[in-house]
Amino acid sequence: MEEEEFELAEDLEAILHLTPEVQLAIEQVFPSQDPLDRADFNVVEYINTLFPTEQSLANIDDIVNKIRLKIRRLDDNIRIVVRGQTNVGQDGRQALEEAQIAIQQLFGKIKDIKDKAEKSEQMVKEITRDIKQLDHAKRHLTTSITTLNHLHMLAGGVDSLEAMTRKRQYGEVANLLQGVVNVLEHFQKYMGIPQIRQLSERVKAAQSELGTQILADFEEAFPAQGSKRTGGPSNVLRDACLVANVLDPRIKQEIIKKFIRQHLSEYLVLFQENQDVAWLDKIDRRYAWIKRQLVDYEEKYGRMFPEEWCMTERITVEFCHITRVELAKVMRTRAKEIEVKLLLFAIQRTTNFEGLLAKRFTGLHLFLFESPLKPTNPFLEDESGEDLGGEKDDDLSKPKKPKAPDNPFHGIVSKCFEPHLYVYIESQDKNLGELIDRFVADFRAQGPPKAGTEEGGAVLPSCADLFVYYKKCMVQCSQLSTGEPMIALTTIFQKYLREYAWKILSGNLPKSNSNSVGLTITSLLKEKEGSETAKFTVDELCLICSILSTAEYCLATTQQLEEKLKEKVDKPLVERINLTGEMDTFSTVISNSIQLLVQDLDAACDPALTAMSKMPWQSVEHVGDQSPYVTSIIMHIKQNVPIIRDNLASTRKYFTQFCIKFTNSFIPKFINHLFRCKPISMVGAEQLLLDTHSLKTVLLDLPSIGSQVLRKAPASYTKIVVKGMTRAEMILKVVMAPHEPPVVFVDNYIKLLADGNPETFQKILDMKGLKRSEHSSMLELFRQRLPTPPSGADGGPSLSFSTPTPEQESSRIRRLEKLIKKRL
């Protein structure tokens, strides 16, 4: 029985296992504190709670009875619930039927409401139909009345317009015509009606008749025979101008054009091409004439034309066009008579006149009428809008070109002088040629700059004079034209920049006494045994430094000149401004000057190096102080370098270049002479090593030698000295090493020199004084011990030139020095 109950309990527990979500929902709906209702109910814990001690088992019967009573109550509740669910299905079906009946009744009521709404809408339409008809009738009646009124006004206006036109009552016509035109616009959709079309044609005919009649009145008042009326303007013509404002714009333009042509007819007669006053020397009379005419116009005709016509400005603009054409004709005919002073005089007077126009007028009527010279006018691009966009793009990379943007009249007359500016360019060519010749003569007369003076090593004064003159010419030419003449002037600048570089700078460089052609490193390495090379004097060194400083100034200023020319020239011509060739010329002068200084100091050291190679190094018995040849080299360095440094104080970078070039020339030559010292004993090698270290110290201090201000040498220079002189020290260390055993000697050579060239190894053997019979075996061993070059590397006989560990080598040299001092 107990087993069956246990199995039944397990089955119920398996069936009644609920998910956590369902259990949580049950706890929220039926909250309970009873442990039996908990999902994690534990029988053992519950019994232990009821009977915590053995003494509590005494009332076990009471507790069992309570639990059985609770079970019976639960069974009764379950039985009641189960019996209550017996009639649930039948009640549900009855409720569903009642709901369906209610829905049918609701649907019927909705249908009745819809039918009543449709009937109400129909009744509203019938009520409002008459109201809509009345509204349409009112709208049409209003439109008809308005149209009839407009028609009455149009018909009466046309009749009055025709009558007033015949009577030339232009004052009344001006106001009436505008009203008639406005009224006629309302009848554009009724042009299919014959009567309306007839009225429109009458208005057009009246406008045409008015235009013809007004033009005839002006023709009669201002005949085209070249003589003006003596009387002032009439009120009829003033009212006629008001009418012309309403008519076709071509009528207004025709009136303005005929009046201006008649007003300037006297100018064409007075300043004909064959008249004396037409020439450039009397150009002021042209501008004085137009000033008088403008004053006369203001007095006689100022009130006749409407103010918005700007007749004064239009007369002035037409005068400028005519003047430009006439001046161009005269200058083409008498081109041979144009002189520079006369041309500049005419241009100056013309630009002054254009500036006066810019102060007086706005420039809004420059191109009202077409002109045969319109494409050449400099303001065409500004109004087209394309040039404005170009200027915006140009502003991103360079400054605005000073083309007088505040003066719209700039060039309106002076443009005619541009084809003849070649006279000005030729004059500047001649003047610059004379200026260069004067510079050459002054240099020869005054001589080169002297050492110890302010001129020594400074920029030549002629250089500043040349560029000041260039600036003056550039500004003057940009005021005349920013087109092709600026390109021609740039060509002249290029020509005389090259001449200055050749005649003043390169032509005055001291001549080298070397028989070699060109100033190259190769030529400097070619020495002649036993020969003494004459050194440059201090004045000659100062002259070279002065020419170098001048060339640097010219190089920088030429670059600035190119930028300024590009700013002032027209945008399409910017690409034709290129002074790169001239800057390269000055760079060549700088390079040659530095090479001369290097060659001079290098040649001064040659005798000392030759003496070094001829000394008997095998017989040297002890290591002493530095050798006499080292003292001689240091003496020459201390003599030349401070002079060069002081004279190149303003161009420090070129002094650094001089130091680097001298080091690159001296160190290979020193190593070459080192190889000639053979044979060398151990003591001789130690002496040479001491001399090499002394030279290295001097070379490291070369940039600041003899200077009170100690300045650290550039890192690039220091690297070159350390790399080259360390190689010389490594050569001597290899010579000092014993050649037995041969394998150790060869490996030591490869490690220290890292040079795989057999010729270098042969020279080391000669310096050690080995016999020729030993050379072949040593060379063969050397070739065998050479490391295999990595794949992909260039197959060559030499390894890397750089020292593997220069820090270690320098420490070894310091230890060797200490050893030498101890022996001394």
C-alpha positions in Angstrom: 0.0 0.0 0.0 2.8 2.4 0.9 4.6 1.5 -2.3 1.5 2.3 -4.4 1.1 5.6 -2.6 4.8 6.4 -3.2 4.5 5.6 -6.9 1.3 7.7 -7.1 3.1 10.6 -5.4 6.0 10.4 -8.0 3.5 10.4 -10.9 1.7 13.4 -9.5 5.0 15.2 -9.0 6.0 14.5 -12.6 2.6 15.6 -13.9 2.3 18.8 -11.8 5.8 20.0 -12.6 5.3 23.7 -13.7 7.6 26.1 -15.4 9.1 29.0 -13.4 7.0 31.6 -15.4 3.7 29.7 -14.5 4.7 29.3 -10.9 5.5 33.0 -10.7 2.1 33.9 -12.2 0.3 31.6 -9.6 2.2 33.3 -6.8 1.1 36.7 -8.0 -2.6 35.7 -8.3 -2.8 33.6 -5.1 -0.2 34.9 -2.7 0.4 32.5 0.2 2.8 32.1 3.1 2.1 28.4 3.6 5.3 26.3 3.1 3.1 23.7 1.3 2.4 26.1 -1.5 6.1 26.8 -2.3 7.5 25.5 -5.5 10.7 24.3 -3.8 8.8 22.5 -1.0 11.1 20.0 0.8 9.4 17.3 2.9 12.4 16.7 5.1 12.9 20.3 6.0 9.2 20.7 6.6 9.1 17.7 9.0 12.3 19.0 10.8 10.5 22.3 11.2 7.5 20.6 12.8 9.6 18.4 15.0 12.9 20.2 15.7 13.6 18.1 18.8 12.8 14.6 20.1 10.6 16.0 22.8 8.4 17.6 20.1 7.5 14.1 18.9 5.1 13.7 21.8 2.4 15.7 20.0 2.8 14.0 16.7 -0.8 12.7 16.7 -2.2 16.2 16.9 -0.1 17.3 14.0 -1.1 14.3 11.9 -4.8 15.0 12.6 -4.4 18.6 11.5 -2.8 17.6 8.3 -5.5 15.0 7.6 -8.1 17.7 8.3 -6.4 20.0 5.8 -6.3 17.3 3.2 -10.1 16.6 3.6 -10.8 20.3 3.2 -8.7 20.4 0.0 -10.5 17.4 -1.3 -13.9 19.1 -0.6 -12.7 22.3 -2.5 -11.5 20.3 -5.4 -14.8 18.3 -5.6 -16.9 21.5 -5.5 -14.8 23.0 -8.3 -15.0 19.9 -10.5 -18.8 19.7 -10.0 -19.1 23.4 -10.8 -17.4 22.9 -14.2 -20.0 20.4 -15.3 -22.4 23.1 -16.8 -19.7 25.5 -18.1 -19.9 24.3 -21.7 -23.7 24.7 -21.9 -23.5 28.2 -20.3 -20.8 29.2 -22.8 -22.9 28.2 -25.9 -25.8 30.1 -24.5 -23.7 33.2 -24.0 -22.3 32.9 -27.6 -25.8 32.8 -29.1 -26.9 35.8 -27.1 -23.8 37.7 -28.4 -24.6 36.9 -32.0 -28.2 38.1 -31.6 -26.9 41.4 -30.1 -24.5 41.9 -33.1 -27.4 41.4 -35.6 -29.5 43.9 -33.8 -26.5 46.4 -33.8 -25.9 45.9 -37.5 -29.5 46.7 -38.3 -29.4 49.9 -36.3 -26.2 51.0 -38.1 -27.9 50.4 -41.5 -30.8 52.5 -40.5 -28.5 55.4 -39.5 -26.7 55.1 -42.8 -29.9 55.3 -44.8 -31.0 58.3 -42.8 -27.6 60.0 -43.4 -27.9 59.5 -47.2 -31.3 61.0 -47.2 -30.0 64.0 -45.2 -27.1 64.5 -47.6 -29.5 64.5 -50.6 -31.7 67.1 -48.9 -28.6 69.3 -48.3 -27.5 69.1 -51.9 -31.0 70.1 -53.0 -30.9 73.0 -50.6 -27.4 74.3 -51.6 -27.8 73.8 -55.4 -29.6 77.1 -55.7 -27.0 78.8 -53.5 -24.1 77.6 -55.7 -25.9 78.8 -58.8 -26.3 82.3 -57.2 -22.5 82.3 -56.3 -21.5 81.5 -59.9 -23.8 84.1 -61.2 -22.4 86.7 -58.8 -18.8 85.8 -59.8 -19.5 85.9 -63.5 -21.3 89.2 -63.1 -18.4 90.7 -61.3 -15.9 89.5 -63.9 -18.2 90.8 -66.7 -18.5 94.3 -65.0 -14.7 94.5 -64.4 -14.0 93.4 -68.0 -16.5 95.9 -69.4 -14.8 98.6 -67.3 -11.4 97.6 -68.6 -12.7 97.5 -72.1 -14.2 101.0 -71.7 -10.9 102.2 -70.3 -9.0 100.5 -73.1 -11.2 101.9 -75.8 -11.2 105.4 -74.4 -7.4 105.2 -73.7 -6.6 104.1 -77.2 -8.7 107.0 -78.7 -7.1 109.5 -76.3 -3.6 108.0 -77.1 -4.1 108.4 -80.8 -5.3 112.0 -80.4 -2.5 113.0 -78.0 0.1 111.4 -80.3 -1.1 113.5 -83.2 -0.9 116.6 -81.0 2.5 115.6 -79.6 1.2 115.9 -76.0 4.0 113.6 -74.8 3.6 114.6 -71.1 0.0 113.1 -71.0 1.0 110.3 -73.3 3.7 109.0 -70.9 1.2 108.5 -68.1 -1.6 107.2 -70.4 0.5 104.8 -72.4 1.6 102.9 -69.3 -2.0 102.6 -68.1 -3.2 101.4 -71.5 -0.4 98.8 -71.6 -1.3 97.5 -68.1 -5.0 97.3 -69.0 -4.2 95.5 -72.2 -2.4 92.8 -70.3 -5.8 91.7 -68.8 -7.2 91.0 -72.3 -4.4 88.6 -73.3 -6.8 85.6 -72.9 -9.4 87.3 -75.0 -7.3 87.9 -78.1 -9.5 85.5 -80.0 -12.3 88.1 -80.0 -12.0 90.3 -83.1 -12.8 93.6 -81.3 -10.1 93.0 -78.6 -7.6 92.0 -81.2 -8.4 95.2 -83.1 -7.8 97.3 -80.0 -4.5 95.5 -79.3 -3.3 96.2 -82.9 -4.3 99.9 -82.5 -2.2 100.1 -79.3 0.8 98.6 -81.1 0.3 101.0 -84.0 0.2 103.9 -81.6 3.4 102.7 -79.9 5.1 102.4 -83.3 3.9 105.8 -84.4 5.1 107.3 -81.1 8.6 105.8 -81.6 8.9 107.0 -85.1 7.6 110.4 -84.2 9.9 110.8 -81.2 12.9 109.8 -83.3 11.9 112.3 -85.9 11.6 115.0 -83.3 15.1 114.3 -82.0 16.5 114.1 -85.5 14.9 117.5 -86.2 16.1 119.0 -82.9 19.7 117.5 -83.2 20.6 117.2 -86.9 23.5 115.0 -87.9 25.3 117.5 -90.0 27.8 118.1 -87.2 26.4 121.4 -86.0 24.4 121.5 -82.8 21.3 123.6 -82.2 22.0 126.9 -80.4 18.8 126.8 -78.4 18.3 124.7 -75.3 16.2 121.6 -75.1 12.4 121.9 -75.3 9.9 120.5 -72.9 8.5 118.4 -75.7 11.7 116.5 -75.9 11.9 116.1 -72.2 8.4 114.5 -72.2 9.3 112.5 -75.2 12.1 110.9 -73.1 9.5 109.9 -70.5 7.5 108.2 -73.3 10.6 106.5 -74.6 11.0 104.8 -71.1 7.6 103.1 -71.7 8.2 102.2 -75.4 10.4 99.4 -76.8 13.9 99.7 -75.2 15.4 100.0 -78.7 13.8 103.4 -79.1 15.6 104.6 -76.0 18.9 103.1 -77.1 18.5 104.7 -80.6 17.8 108.1 -79.0 20.9 107.9 -76.7 23.1 106.6 -79.5 22.1 109.4 -82.0 22.4 112.1 -79.3 25.9 110.9 -78.2 27.0 110.5 -81.8 25.9 114.0 -82.6 27.4 115.4 -79.4 30.8 113.9 -80.2 30.8 114.7 -83.9 32.9 117.9 -83.2 35.5 115.8 -81.4 36.0 113.6 -84.4 36.6 116.7 -86.6 38.9 118.5 -84.2 41.1 115.5 -83.5 41.3 113.9 -86.9 44.3 111.7 -87.6 46.0 114.4 -89.7 45.7 117.2 -87.1 48.6 118.2 -84.9 46.5 118.1 -81.7 45.9 114.4 -82.5 49.5 113.4 -81.6 50.5 112.1 -78.2 52.3 115.2 -77.0 48.9 117.1 -77.0 46.9 114.2 -75.5 45.9 116.5 -72.6 43.7 118.6 -75.0 41.5 115.5 -75.7 40.7 115.1 -72.0 40.3 118.9 -71.5 37.8 118.9 -74.4 35.6 116.2 -72.9 35.6 117.9 -69.6 34.3 121.1 -71.2 31.7 119.2 -73.1 30.4 117.5 -70.0 30.1 120.9 -68.3 28.2 122.2 -71.3 26.0 119.2 -71.4 25.0 119.6 -67.7 24.1 123.2 -68.3 22.1 122.7 -71.6 20.7 119.2 -71.6 21.0 118.0 -68.0 17.3 118.3 -67.3 16.1 117.0 -70.7 17.1 113.4 -70.2 15.9 111.4 -67.2 18.5 111.0 -64.4 18.4 107.2 -64.6 19.7 107.4 -68.2 23.1 108.5 -66.9 23.8 110.4 -70.1 27.0 112.0 -68.7 28.6 108.6 -68.1 27.4 107.3 -71.4 28.9 110.2 -73.3 32.2 109.7 -71.4 32.3 106.0 -72.1 31.7 106.5 -75.9 34.3 109.2 -75.8 36.8 106.7 -74.3 36.0 104.1 -77.0 36.5 106.7 -79.8 39.7 108.0 -78.2 41.1 104.5 -78.0 40.4 103.8 -81.6 41.7 107.1 -82.8 44.9 106.9 -80.8 45.5 103.4 -82.0 45.2 104.7 -85.6 47.5 107.6 -85.0 50.2 105.4 -83.3 50.0 102.8 -86.1 50.6 105.6 -88.7 53.4 107.3 -86.8 54.9 104.4 -85.0 58.5 105.5 -85.9 57.9 108.8 -84.1 57.0 107.2 -80.7 59.7 107.7 -78.1 59.8 106.3 -74.6 59.3 109.6 -72.8 56.5 110.6 -75.1 54.8 107.2 -74.6 55.1 107.3 -70.9 53.8 110.9 -70.8 50.7 109.9 -72.8 50.1 106.8 -70.6 50.5 108.8 -67.4 48.0 111.4 -68.6 45.6 108.7 -69.7 45.7 106.7 -66.5 45.2 109.9 -64.5 42.1 110.6 -66.6 40.8 107.0 -66.1 41.3 107.5 -62.3 39.3 110.7 -62.5 36.5 108.8 -64.3 36.4 106.2 -61.6 35.8 108.9 -58.9 33.1 110.5 -61.0 31.1 107.6 -62.4 30.1 104.1 -61.4 31.0 102.2 -64.6 27.7 100.5 -64.9 27.2 101.6 -68.5 30.5 100.6 -70.0 28.9 98.1 -72.4 25.4 99.2 -73.1 26.0 99.3 -76.8 28.0 97.0 -78.8 31.4 98.3 -79.9 33.8 96.8 -82.4 36.5 97.0 -79.8 34.5 95.3 -77.1 36.5 92.0 -77.1 39.7 93.8 -76.3 38.3 95.7 -73.3 39.8 94.5 -70.0 36.5 94.7 -68.2 34.7 92.1 -70.4 35.8 89.2 -68.2 34.7 90.9 -65.0 31.1 91.2 -66.2 30.9 87.8 -67.7 31.3 86.2 -64.3 34.0 83.8 -65.5 36.9 85.9 -64.3 35.2 86.4 -60.9 35.1 82.7 -60.4 38.7 82.4 -61.6 39.8 85.0 -59.1 38.1 83.0 -56.3 40.0 79.9 -57.2 43.2 81.9 -57.6 42.7 83.4 -54.1 43.2 79.9 -52.5 46.8 79.6 -53.7 48.1 83.2 -54.3 47.4 86.8 -53.5 45.0 88.9 -55.6 46.6 90.6 -58.6 46.7 94.3 -58.3 44.7 95.2 -61.4 43.0 98.2 -59.9 39.7 96.4 -59.0 38.2 99.6 -57.6 38.6 101.4 -61.0 36.3 99.9 -63.7 37.6 102.4 -66.2 41.2 101.1 -65.8 42.5 100.4 -69.3 39.4 101.7 -71.2 41.7 104.1 -73.1 45.2 103.1 -72.1 44.7 99.6 -73.6 45.6 101.1 -77.0 49.2 101.7 -75.8 49.9 98.1 -75.2 50.9 97.2 -78.7 53.5 99.9 -78.6 55.0 99.1 -75.2 57.8 97.3 -77.1 59.4 100.8 -77.2 59.4 100.8 -73.4 60.7 97.3 -73.2 63.6 98.1 -75.7 64.4 101.2 -73.6 64.6 99.1 -70.4 66.8 96.5 -72.3 69.2 99.3 -73.2 69.1 100.8 -69.7 69.8 97.5 -68.0 72.7 96.8 -70.4 74.2 100.1 -69.5 73.6 99.4 -65.8 75.5 96.1 -66.1 78.4 97.7 -67.9 78.5 100.4 -65.2 78.6 97.7 -62.5 81.5 96.0 -64.3 83.4 99.3 -64.6 82.8 100.2 -60.9 84.0 96.8 -59.8 87.2 97.2 -61.8 87.7 100.7 -60.6 87.1 100.1 -56.9 88.6 96.6 -56.8 87.5 93.6 -54.8 86.3 94.0 -51.1 89.2 94.3 -48.7 89.6 92.0 -45.7 88.8 93.6 -42.3 86.4 96.1 -43.8 82.6 96.2 -43.8 82.6 95.2 -47.5 84.6 92.1 -46.9 82.3 89.1 -47.4 79.2 91.3 -47.6 76.7 91.4 -50.5 77.9 93.5 -53.4 76.0 96.9 -53.5 75.4 96.5 -57.2 73.2 93.5 -56.5 70.7 95.6 -54.5 70.8 98.3 -57.1 69.9 95.8 -59.8 66.9 94.4 -58.0 65.7 97.9 -56.9 65.7 98.9 -60.6 63.9 95.6 -61.5 61.2 96.4 -58.9 60.7 99.9 -60.4 60.4 98.5 -63.9 58.0 95.8 -62.8 55.7 98.2 -61.0 55.8 100.7 -63.9 55.1 98.0 -66.5 52.2 96.5 -64.4 50.5 99.9 -64.4 50.8 100.0 -68.2 49.9 96.4 -69.0 49.6 93.0 -67.3 49.7 91.1 -70.6 52.4 90.3 -73.1 54.6 93.3 -72.2 55.1 91.8 -68.8 56.3 88.6 -70.4 58.7 90.6 -72.6 59.9 92.5 -69.5 60.4 89.1 -67.8 62.6 87.9 -70.7 64.7 91.1 -70.3 65.0 90.4 -66.5 66.2 86.9 -67.3 68.8 88.1 -69.7 70.5 90.5 -67.4 70.2 88.2 -64.3 72.4 85.8 -66.3 74.7 88.6 -67.4 75.1 89.7 -63.8 75.9 86.2 -62.7 78.5 85.8 -65.5 80.1 89.2 -65.7 79.9 90.4 -62.0 80.0 87.2 -60.1 81.6 84.3 -62.0 83.8 86.7 -64.0 85.4 88.1 -60.8 86.1 84.8 -59.1 89.8 84.4 -58.5 91.4 82.0 -61.0 92.7 78.7 -59.6 96.4 77.9 -60.2 95.6 74.2 -60.7 96.1 72.8 -64.2 92.9 70.7 -63.8 89.9 71.6 -65.8 86.8 72.1 -63.6 86.4 72.2 -59.9 85.6 68.6 -59.1 86.6 66.2 -56.4 88.4 64.0 -58.9 90.6 66.9 -60.0 91.4 67.8 -56.4 92.7 64.3 -55.8 95.1 64.6 -58.6 98.3 66.0 -57.1 101.7 66.6 -58.6 104.6 65.4 -56.5 107.0 68.0 -55.2 105.0 71.0 -56.5 103.8 73.9 -54.4 100.4 75.3 -55.1 100.0 79.1 -54.5 97.2 79.9 -52.0 94.6 82.6 -52.3 95.3 85.7 -50.4 93.1 86.9 -47.6 91.5 89.5 -49.9 90.8 86.8 -52.5 89.2 84.7 -49.9 87.0 87.6 -48.8 86.1 88.2 -52.5 85.0 84.6 -53.0 82.9 84.8 -49.8 81.4 88.1 -50.9 80.5 86.7 -54.3 79.0 83.6 -52.6 76.9 85.8 -50.3 75.8 88.0 -53.3 74.8 84.9 -55.3 72.7 83.6 -52.3 71.0 87.0 -52.1 70.3 87.0 -55.8 69.0 83.4 -55.6 66.5 84.3 -52.8 65.5 87.7 -54.4 65.1 86.1 -57.9 62.6 83.6 -56.4 60.7 86.5 -54.8 60.8 88.4 -58.1 59.2 85.4 -59.9 56.4 85.3 -57.3 55.7 89.0 -57.7 55.7 88.8 -61.5 53.2 86.0 -61.3 51.0 88.1 -59.1 51.0 91.0 -61.5 50.7 89.2 -64.8 47.3 88.1 -66.3 46.3 84.6 -65.1 46.5 82.8 -68.5 50.2 84.0 -68.7 51.3 82.9 -65.3 52.8 79.6 -66.6 55.1 81.6 -68.9 56.8 83.2 -65.9 59.7 80.9 -65.0 63.0 82.1 -63.6 64.3 78.6 -62.7 67.2 78.8 -65.1 68.4 82.0 -63.6 68.1 80.6 -60.0 70.1 77.6 -61.2 72.8 79.9 -62.5 73.2 81.6 -59.1 73.2 78.1 -57.5 76.1 77.2 -59.8 78.0 80.4 -58.8 77.5 79.4 -55.1 78.7 75.8 -55.8 81.8 77.1 -57.7 82.6 79.5 -54.9 82.4 76.8 -52.3 84.5 74.5 -54.5 87.2 77.2 -54.9 87.4 77.6 -51.1 87.7 73.8 -50.7 90.3 73.5 -53.5 92.4 76.3 -51.9 92.5 74.7 -48.5 92.9 71.2 -49.9 95.8 72.3 -52.1 97.5 73.9 -49.0 97.4 70.5 -47.3 98.9 68.6 -50.2 102.6 69.2 -49.4 102.0 68.0 -45.8 100.4 64.8 -47.0 103.2 64.3 -49.5 105.7 64.7 -46.7 103.8 62.2 -44.7 103.9 59.5 -47.4 107.7 60.0 -47.8 108.6 59.7 -44.2 110.6 56.5 -43.2 107.9 55.0 -41.0 109.8 51.7 -40.7 112.7 53.3 -38.8 110.6 55.2 -36.2 111.9 54.1 -32.8 109.4 55.7 -30.4 106.1 57.4 -30.3 106.3 61.2 -29.7 104.0 64.2 -30.1 102.1 64.8 -33.3 104.2 64.8 -36.5 105.3 68.0 -38.3 103.0 67.3 -41.2 100.0 67.3 -38.9 101.1 70.6 -37.4 101.3 72.0 -40.9 97.8 70.8 -41.9 96.3 72.3 -38.6 98.1 75.6 -39.3 96.6 75.9 -42.8 93.1 75.0 -41.4 93.4 77.6 -38.6 94.5 80.2 -41.2 91.7 79.7 -43.7 88.7 78.5 -41.8 88.2 81.4 -39.4 88.4 83.9 -42.3 85.8 81.9 -44.3 83.5 81.5 -41.3 83.6 85.2 -40.4 82.9 86.2 -44.0 80.1 83.7 -44.4 78.4 84.6 -41.1 75.2 85.7 -42.8 75.1 82.4 -44.8 75.8 79.8 -42.2 74.4 76.9 -44.3 77.0 77.5 -47.0 79.8 77.5 -44.5 78.5 74.1 -43.3 78.5 72.9 -47.0 82.1 74.1 -47.3 83.1 72.1 -44.2 81.4 69.0 -45.5 82.9 69.3 -49.0 86.4 69.8 -47.6 86.0 66.8 -45.3 84.7 64.7 -48.2 87.8 65.7 -50.2 90.5 65.7 -47.5 89.7 62.3 -45.8 89.9 60.1 -49.0 93.1 61.9 -49.9 94.5 61.3 -46.5 93.7 57.6 -46.6 95.2 57.5 -50.1 98.5 58.9 -48.8 98.2 56.6 -45.8 98.4 53.6 -48.2 101.7 55.1 -49.6 103.4 54.9 -46.2 105.2 51.6 -46.6 106.6 49.7 -45.0 105.5 50.6 -41.5 106.8 49.3 -38.2 104.7 48.7 -35.2 106.0 52.0 -33.6 105.4 53.8 -36.9 101.8 52.6 -37.0 101.3 53.8 -33.4 102.6 57.2 -34.4 100.4 57.4 -37.4 97.5 56.3 -35.3 98.2 59.2 -32.9 98.5 61.6 -35.9 95.2 60.3 -37.3 93.4 60.9 -34.0 94.8 64.4 -33.8 93.5 65.2 -37.3 90.2 63.7 -36.4 89.9 65.9 -33.4 90.7 69.0 -35.5 88.2 68.0 -38.2 85.5 67.5 -35.6 86.2 71.1 -34.3 86.5 72.5 -37.8 83.2 74.5 -37.9 84.2 76.4 -34.7 88.0 76.4 -34.8 89.5 79.7 -33.8 86.1 81.0 -32.7 85.4 82.5 -29.2 81.9 81.2 -29.4 81.8 77.4 -29.2 79.0 76.0 -31.3 78.2 72.4 -31.7 79.0 71.0 -35.2 76.0 69.8 -37.3 75.2 66.1 -36.8 75.5 65.4 -40.6 79.1 66.8 -40.6 80.1 65.0 -37.5 78.9 61.7 -38.9 81.0 62.2 -42.1 84.2 62.9 -40.1 83.7 60.0 -37.7 82.9 57.6 -40.5 85.9 58.6 -42.6 88.6 59.0 -39.9 87.5 55.8 -38.1 88.3 53.9 -41.4 91.8 55.4 -41.3 92.2 54.3 -37.7 91.0 50.8 -38.5 93.5 50.6 -41.4 96.4 51.4 -39.0 95.0 48.9 -36.4 95.1 46.2 -39.0 98.7 47.1 -39.9 99.6 46.9 -36.2 98.1 43.5 -35.8 100.5 40.5 -36.3 100.1 38.5 -39.6 100.6 35.2 -37.9 98.6 33.1 -37.9 97.3 34.2 -41.3 93.7 33.1 -40.6 93.4 35.3 -37.5 94.9 38.2 -39.4 92.5 37.9 -42.3 89.5 37.6 -40.1 90.6 40.6 -38.1 90.9 42.6 -41.3 87.5 41.6 -42.5 86.0 42.4 -39.1 87.6 45.9 -38.7 87.6 47.2 -42.2 84.6 45.3 -43.7 86.2 45.8 -47.1 86.1 42.9 -49.5 88.3 44.6 -52.2 91.4 42.6 -52.8 93.3 45.8 -53.9 92.8 47.3 -50.4 94.0 44.1 -48.8 97.1 44.1 -51.1 97.8 47.7 -49.9 97.6 46.6 -46.3 100.1 43.8 -47.0 102.5 46.3 -48.6 102.2 48.6 -45.6 103.1 45.7 -43.3 106.2 45.1 -45.5 105.4 41.4 -46.3 107.4 39.7 -49.0 105.8 39.2 -52.4 106.0 35.5 -52.0 103.7 35.7 -49.0 101.2 37.9 -50.8 99.6 35.2 -53.0 98.9 32.8 -50.2 97.5 35.6 -48.1 95.3 36.8 -51.0 94.0 33.3 -51.6 93.2 32.9 -47.9 91.5 36.3 -48.0 89.2 35.3 -50.9 88.3 32.1 -49.1 87.5 33.8 -45.8 85.2 36.4 -47.4 81.6 36.0 -46.2 79.1 35.0 -48.9 77.1 38.0 -50.0 73.3 37.7 -49.3 71.0 36.6 -52.1 69.7 39.4 -54.1 72.6 41.7 -53.2 74.8 43.2 -56.0 77.7 40.9 -56.7 80.7 43.1 -55.9 84.2 42.6 -54.4 83.6 44.9 -51.4 81.6 44.7 -48.3 80.0 47.6 -46.5 82.2 50.6 -46.0 80.6 51.5 -42.6 82.3 50.5 -39.3 80.4 47.8 -37.5 80.8 49.2 -33.9 82.2 52.7 -33.9 81.7 53.1 -30.2 83.8 50.1 -29.4 86.5 51.3 -31.8 86.6 54.7 -30.3 87.0 53.2 -26.8 89.9 51.1 -28.1 91.6 54.1 -29.5 91.3 55.9 -26.1 92.9 52.9 -24.4 95.7 53.0 -27.1 96.3 56.7 -26.3 96.6 56.0 -22.6 99.1 53.2 -23.4 101.2 55.6 -25.6 101.2 58.2 -22.8 102.5 55.6 -20.3 105.3 54.7 -22.6 106.2 58.3 -23.0 
